[in-house]
Amino acid sequence: MEQKPIKKFTKDFTQQEPIADEAIDRVMQILRSGRIHRYNVAGGELSEASLLEREFADYLGVKFCLTCASCGMAMYLALKSAGVKKGDTILCNSFTLAPVPGAIHNAGGKIELVEITEDYTVDLQDLEKKAADPSTKWFLISHMRGHLTDMEKVVDICQRHEVVLIEDCAHTMGASWNSRKSGTFGKIACFSTQTYKHLNSGEGGLLTTNDPEIIAKAILYSGSYMLFDRHLSRPKTDVFEQFKKQIPNYSCRMDNMRAAILRYQLKHLDNQCKRWNERYQLMEQELNKIKWISCPRRPQEEYYVGSSIQFSLNEQGTSAIQEFISKLLQRGVEIKWFGNVEPVGFTSAYSNWEYLGALPVLENTDRILAGMCDMRIPLTFDLDDCQLITQIIADVATEVFENQSNS
Ligand SMILES: Cc1ncc(COP(=O)(O)O)c(C=O)c1O
């Protein structure tokens, strides 16, 4: 009998789209001018960083924005500017990535992790319980891999317990809950423009808020060299007066080249989000047909941006999952696994953050992460690529898991 040819996928899961010529041209102009630093402007010139701040604040519908060196630094500045003191308890959902506990550690906070649900969102019962502790003043919610929790409920819990909400929107730029943009629910929001995010400047972060004192402090912390009047997205200069000698310079600004690349991309963000979702929805539909796999439920209120996809392998043991992942890799499909005991690439579980000391065990999180797989969906993949990838996953799942159940 003739053997069916083994399908292989050959594209790279880390390959983003190229930077557009228009943005490259602008970067070349900046390079030729030599004025790369955000405060290095010729008479009357507005820096790219300042313009991006105004444009991103307008996009989000908030008053203020500050560009930063990374989202990790934006989160650090957010915590410092909100008033976190050494030893303060900061709640954070247990499904997130290393820069989030890193920012909490950097700000001197004590992390308290909140359980997650089967849909990878925050467990609201656990949040309610932990927010009710009178020593808890902060909640840094991480909309990890773009999964939005019911934000009205989150805000309600935080308000009732007087907990300040800060949003990590590294994976939800362009997303919304009940038509309200992600990043407008908390007192401060932080976004990433690192290569794998929805805008790509290699590295970069954006901090947004409506609070004039918070933005003034964040601008000072970011390292404004007392040139805060060159920002367009800022309150009156007298708001800075009370803090300018009190706040250290942590030097984590963004430069004009990155800002120029981002200004161009921002104009196309909403369309890019639609392209991601076409790919996500095709994959979700195909993956959900596979007996051993389930994708999380996405509530109607959520407008997500499917730049990656996660799914659970139902009731499979460690060795079967390892075999599944390695066989997929042999066929060119790169899947990350949050159940891995060792942190690999862009995955890590809370048990790996040993620098935080011994953290209480979270049974639900452990069970959910044990079966959770994660796959990037770069826009360099077209719909046929997505179809082929899910077909390979279906073939490999049958090969590995069917054998397991027969043995
Ligand atoms: C959930 C989450 N939050 C924050 C960040 C931090 O982003 P950055 O790399 O810009 O510091 C990342 C980075 O991958 C992330 O995945």
The ligand as an ORCA input file, in Angstrom:
! r2SCAN-3c Opt
* xyz 0 1
  C       2.635     39.072     29.997
  C       3.809     39.972     29.766
  N       3.891     41.110     30.452
  C       4.925     41.946     30.302
  C       5.938     41.675     29.428
  C       7.096     42.627     29.375
  O       7.358     43.112     28.150
  P       8.824     43.672     27.797
  O       9.560     42.559     27.157
  O       8.513     44.816     26.873
  O       9.449     44.138     29.065
  C       5.904     40.505     28.671
  C       6.974     40.195     27.705
  O       6.986     39.245     26.991
  C       4.800     39.629     28.846
  O       4.715     38.489     28.161
*
